[in-house]
Amino acid sequence: MLSERVGLLSSKAILVYEMNEFIVDLHCHIVPYVDDGASVLEEALFLVESQYAQGVRTICATPHLRASMFESSDEEIIRQFGRLKEMAEERFPDLTLFLSREYHCDRLLREHLKKDMILPLGYRPGENREKGALLIEFSGRHTWQQMEEYIELVQSFGFVPVIAHVERYPAAGSKEKVRALAKLGARIQVNAGSILGRDGLKTRFLVRSLLKENLVDVVASDCHDTEDRPCELQAAYYWIKEKYGASYAAAVLRDNPRKLLAVE
């Protein structure tokens, strides 16, 4: 049972991690009760423990906002995040948690932009909301033209668009298309699990080709649960380090996400 697993990682010696200042996880679904991520608080805590054991010391939780699917209010998100943050930081005093959302490119994103209701990456509840980076998500139905339009829309409100798991979108399913997105000013995020083959051979090939071409800005966990979509950041770090060197691994798993979160 899950309750028997909570505390399992903290009862063991935390894995020794070789990156100075450790990993930053820019995209994950650890806030309970609000989307298709952690279903209950104890599962959320286990996900945090799993991230911590893999060397993560900075986490930005990014619950979904998507019309007719994930419409939890910012107020509810902040309330549930506050409970998780208090318990997680009590267990791991050197862990820093931020809050944002994964904004699906639809009418709700447009409404939130117009009403100045955005939680940017690196947001701390209770502080003034500043401009910064914004994690945006497309679907398989978005066309290339729509992707361009939403990138321009986000930029017009003063935010830097960070495209979540770019490897999933048919409209951007090549190195050339991803390079074009980067030229538009978007930052490119891929999932650790995709690098390791969790989403199939075709997706793995695309993601690894993007890494080879230096087209990836951020590798994140996008973890949702403890079984089907877990955190796999440490394995991704060692794979990238072995193929492309420690500097590149540190850039996509620490340095670049720190900049997007505006962590000093």
Backbone torsions as a table, in degrees:
resi	resn	phi	psi	omega
1	MET	NA	153.5	-177.5
2	LEU	-60.8	-40.4	-178.1
3	SER	-59.8	-27.6	178.9
4	GLU	-77.8	-19.7	-177.9
5	ARG	-89.1	-25.7	180.0
6	VAL	-63.4	129.2	-176.8
7	GLY	92.4	-9.4	-178.1
8	LEU	-62.2	-45.9	-177.8
9	LEU	-69.3	-40.2	-178.4
10	SER	-70.0	-18.4	178.1
11	SER	-81.1	-12.2	177.9
12	LYS	-102.7	166.1	174.2
13	ALA	-67.3	129.8	178.5
14	ILE	-65.8	138.1	-178.4
15	LEU	-58.0	136.5	177.3
16	VAL	-70.7	129.2	-176.7
17	TYR	-118.1	138.7	-170.1
18	GLU	-94.9	-6.8	179.5
19	MET	-83.5	127.5	173.3
20	ASN	-63.1	134.4	179.0
21	GLU	69.2	-3.2	166.0
22	PHE	69.5	179.7	-173.6
23	ILE	-80.1	149.5	171.2
24	VAL	-113.9	124.0	177.0
25	ASP	-102.1	109.2	-172.2
26	LEU	-86.2	-15.9	-169.6
27	HIS	-147.4	111.0	177.8
28	CYS	-160.3	161.5	-175.4
29	HIS	-120.6	70.9	-174.6
30	ILE	-104.3	-7.6	178.5
31	VAL	-76.3	122.2	-174.0
32	PRO	-77.9	154.5	170.1
33	TYR	74.8	6.2	-170.3
34	VAL	-118.8	-17.6	178.5
35	ASP	-154.0	-149.6	-179.6
36	ASP	-92.2	15.9	177.1
37	GLY	-88.2	-137.7	-178.4
38	ALA	-52.2	129.2	-174.6
39	SER	-85.1	-30.8	-179.5
40	VAL	-140.2	167.7	-175.0
41	LEU	-63.0	-38.8	-178.0
42	GLU	-67.8	-33.3	175.2
43	GLU	-67.9	-39.6	177.0
44	ALA	-58.7	-42.7	179.8
45	LEU	-66.5	-36.8	177.6
46	PHE	-65.7	-39.0	176.9
47	LEU	-61.9	-41.7	177.9
48	VAL	-62.5	-42.9	179.0
49	GLU	-62.4	-39.0	178.4
50	SER	-64.4	-42.7	176.8
51	GLN	-61.7	-45.8	-178.4
52	TYR	-60.7	-43.3	-178.6
53	ALA	-64.1	-23.4	179.4
54	GLN	-92.3	6.0	175.4
55	GLY	102.2	5.8	179.9
56	VAL	-79.3	129.6	176.4
57	ARG	-124.2	-7.9	174.5
58	THR	-133.5	127.0	-177.9
59	ILE	-127.7	134.7	168.7
60	CYS	-114.2	111.2	177.4
61	ALA	-76.3	136.1	-173.7
62	THR	-133.5	72.6	176.6
63	PRO	-59.4	148.1	-179.9
64	HIS	-65.3	147.6	160.7
65	LEU	-129.2	112.1	-177.9
66	ARG	-148.8	128.3	-176.5
67	ALA	-58.7	136.6	176.3
68	SER	64.2	13.6	-179.9
69	MET	-138.5	-57.7	-179.8
70	PHE	-130.2	94.6	-174.4
71	GLU	-120.2	25.2	175.8
72	SER	-55.6	137.4	-177.9
73	SER	-70.9	158.8	175.5
74	ASP	-59.8	-36.5	-178.9
75	GLU	-62.2	-43.1	178.7
76	GLU	-69.2	-39.6	176.8
77	ILE	-58.4	-47.5	-178.2
78	ILE	-64.5	-38.7	179.7
79	ARG	-63.8	-48.9	-179.7
80	GLN	-68.0	-36.7	177.1
81	PHE	-62.7	-39.5	-179.4
82	GLY	-61.3	-41.0	177.7
83	ARG	-63.3	-46.1	-179.5
84	LEU	-64.8	-45.3	-177.5
85	LYS	-59.5	-44.7	-178.5
86	GLU	-61.0	-45.4	-178.1
87	MET	-72.5	-38.5	-178.7
88	ALA	-68.1	-43.4	-178.0
89	GLU	-74.3	-23.2	172.8
90	GLU	-69.0	-38.0	180.0
91	ARG	-76.2	-36.5	-178.1
92	PHE	-128.3	87.9	-174.3
93	PRO	-61.3	-23.6	-179.1
94	ASP	-93.0	12.3	179.0
95	LEU	-96.2	134.7	177.5
96	THR	-113.7	129.1	179.4
97	LEU	-118.8	133.9	173.4
98	PHE	-117.4	172.4	-179.5
99	LEU	-133.6	141.6	170.4
100	SER	-154.3	-156.3	174.4
101	ARG	-143.0	158.0	169.9
102	GLU	-97.1	105.1	-171.4
103	TYR	-89.7	112.9	174.2
104	HIS	-70.4	142.7	-177.1
105	CYS	-80.8	89.1	-178.4
106	ASP	-151.6	-165.5	-175.9
107	ARG	-62.8	-33.0	-179.9
108	LEU	-66.5	-38.3	175.4
109	LEU	-61.5	-45.3	178.7
110	ARG	-59.2	-43.8	-179.7
111	GLU	-63.9	-44.7	-178.8
112	HIS	-66.1	-36.9	176.3
113	LEU	-64.4	-46.2	-177.3
114	LYS	-66.5	-32.4	-178.5
115	LYS	-92.5	4.7	-179.5
116	ASP	56.2	49.2	-178.1
117	MET	-115.0	30.5	-176.4
118	ILE	-88.8	138.0	169.4
119	LEU	-102.5	97.8	-176.9
120	PRO	-70.4	161.5	175.2
121	LEU	-55.8	132.6	-178.2
122	GLY	88.1	10.8	-180.0
123	TYR	-69.0	139.1	174.3
124	ARG	-114.8	116.7	179.0
125	PRO	-51.9	133.3	-178.3
126	GLY	98.8	-16.0	177.9
127	GLU	-96.5	162.7	175.8
128	ASN	-64.8	141.8	179.9
129	ARG	-82.8	116.0	-179.7
130	GLU	-104.1	159.9	173.4
131	LYS	-66.3	156.7	-179.7
132	GLY	177.4	-140.0	-179.1
133	ALA	-98.3	153.1	-176.2
134	LEU	-135.1	125.6	178.2
135	LEU	-83.0	117.4	-178.1
136	ILE	-119.0	148.6	-175.6
137	GLU	-126.9	139.4	173.4
138	PHE	-109.8	-179.7	175.0
139	SER	-127.3	177.4	178.4
140	GLY	-67.0	-14.5	-178.6
141	ARG	-90.7	-14.6	179.7
142	HIS	-68.9	136.6	176.4
143	THR	-87.9	167.9	176.4
144	TRP	-60.0	-41.3	179.5
145	GLN	-61.4	-41.0	178.1
146	GLN	-65.7	-37.2	177.3
147	MET	-62.5	-44.2	177.2
148	GLU	-60.4	-43.0	-177.1
149	GLU	-64.6	-41.2	-179.3
150	TYR	-72.2	-35.1	174.8
151	ILE	-60.7	-45.5	178.5
152	GLU	-63.9	-39.2	179.1
153	LEU	-61.5	-49.3	-179.9
154	VAL	-60.3	-42.5	178.9
155	GLN	-64.8	-34.6	-178.2
156	SER	-65.5	-21.1	176.7
157	PHE	-96.2	8.0	173.9
158	GLY	90.4	12.9	-179.7
159	PHE	-104.9	150.9	173.0
160	VAL	-91.2	117.8	-179.9
161	PRO	-75.7	131.2	173.2
162	VAL	-113.6	114.9	-175.7
163	ILE	-83.0	116.2	-179.3
164	ALA	-70.8	139.3	177.7
165	HIS	28.8	67.8	-176.1
166	VAL	-59.4	-23.2	-176.7
167	GLU	-67.2	-10.9	-175.5
168	ARG	-88.8	-11.2	-168.7
169	TYR	-100.0	119.6	178.9
170	PRO	-56.6	-34.6	-178.0
171	ALA	-68.7	-16.4	180.0
172	ALA	-122.7	32.8	-169.6
173	GLY	-87.6	37.7	176.4
174	SER	-152.8	161.0	177.1
175	LYS	-59.6	-38.1	-177.6
176	GLU	-64.8	-41.3	179.9
177	LYS	-68.2	-41.4	179.2
178	VAL	-65.7	-39.1	176.4
179	ARG	-61.2	-38.2	178.5
180	ALA	-66.1	-38.7	176.4
181	LEU	-62.3	-41.9	178.5
182	ALA	-63.5	-38.2	179.1
183	LYS	-67.0	-25.4	175.9
184	LEU	-73.9	-11.2	179.0
185	GLY	106.9	4.8	178.5
186	ALA	-82.3	148.5	170.4
187	ARG	-93.5	148.1	-171.8
188	ILE	-110.7	120.5	176.5
189	GLN	-114.1	136.9	173.7
190	VAL	-124.2	159.6	-179.3
191	ASN	-89.2	142.3	177.0
192	ALA	-58.1	-41.8	-178.8
193	GLY	-61.8	-33.0	178.5
194	SER	-66.0	-37.6	177.7
195	ILE	-61.7	-36.9	-174.1
196	LEU	-88.4	-1.7	175.8
197	GLY	96.0	10.1	-178.0
198	ARG	-64.1	-28.6	-177.7
199	ASP	-103.3	20.2	175.3
200	GLY	101.4	164.0	-174.7
201	LEU	-67.1	-39.6	-178.5
202	LYS	-62.6	-45.4	178.8
203	THR	-66.6	-40.7	177.9
204	ARG	-60.0	-43.1	179.5
205	PHE	-61.6	-44.0	-179.8
206	LEU	-62.3	-48.9	-177.0
207	VAL	-62.8	-42.7	-179.9
208	ARG	-67.1	-32.1	176.5
209	SER	-69.6	-34.0	176.2
210	LEU	-66.2	-40.6	176.6
211	LEU	-63.1	-43.0	-179.5
212	LYS	-60.9	-35.9	-179.0
213	GLU	-87.9	6.2	179.5
214	ASN	60.8	38.3	-178.3
215	LEU	-101.2	2.0	-178.5
216	VAL	-101.9	127.4	175.6
217	ASP	-92.1	-37.6	-173.2
218	VAL	-141.4	135.4	167.0
219	VAL	-108.2	125.7	-179.4
220	ALA	-128.4	168.7	-175.9
221	SER	-82.3	-38.1	-171.0
222	ASP	50.5	33.5	-177.7
223	CYS	-70.0	141.6	-179.4
224	HIS	-120.4	-31.6	-174.6
225	ASP	-155.7	-173.9	-174.8
226	THR	-96.5	-3.4	-175.5
227	GLU	-120.2	-67.8	-172.4
228	ASP	-79.6	-32.9	-176.9
229	ARG	-135.4	67.3	-176.9
230	PRO	-83.3	176.1	172.7
231	CYS	-78.9	129.2	-179.6
232	GLU	-132.8	35.8	-173.6
233	LEU	-70.4	-38.1	-178.3
234	GLN	-64.7	-42.6	178.0
235	ALA	-62.8	-38.8	178.2
236	ALA	-66.1	-39.7	178.6
237	TYR	-59.0	-48.3	-177.1
238	TYR	-68.4	-32.2	177.2
239	TRP	-66.3	-47.2	-179.5
240	ILE	-64.8	-40.9	179.6
241	LYS	-60.9	-43.6	-178.1
242	GLU	-66.0	-37.5	-176.4
243	LYS	-83.3	-40.7	-169.3
244	TYR	-127.3	0.1	174.9
245	GLY	101.0	158.7	-175.9
246	ALA	-65.7	-33.5	-177.7
247	SER	-64.8	-42.6	179.6
248	TYR	-68.6	-41.1	178.0
249	ALA	-60.3	-42.6	178.7
250	ALA	-66.7	-35.5	-179.2
251	ALA	-63.0	-47.6	-173.5
252	VAL	-83.5	-17.5	-178.0
253	LEU	-110.7	-6.3	-179.8
254	ARG	-139.3	-62.3	-169.1
255	ASP	-66.9	-50.6	-179.0
256	ASN	-64.1	-47.3	177.5
257	PRO	-63.7	-32.1	175.8
258	ARG	-61.1	-41.9	179.2
259	LYS	-63.8	-41.7	-179.1
260	LEU	-68.4	-29.7	175.2
261	LEU	-83.4	-8.8	-176.7
262	ALA	58.6	40.4	176.7
263	VAL	-83.3	124.6	-179.9
264	GLU	-81.3	NA	NA
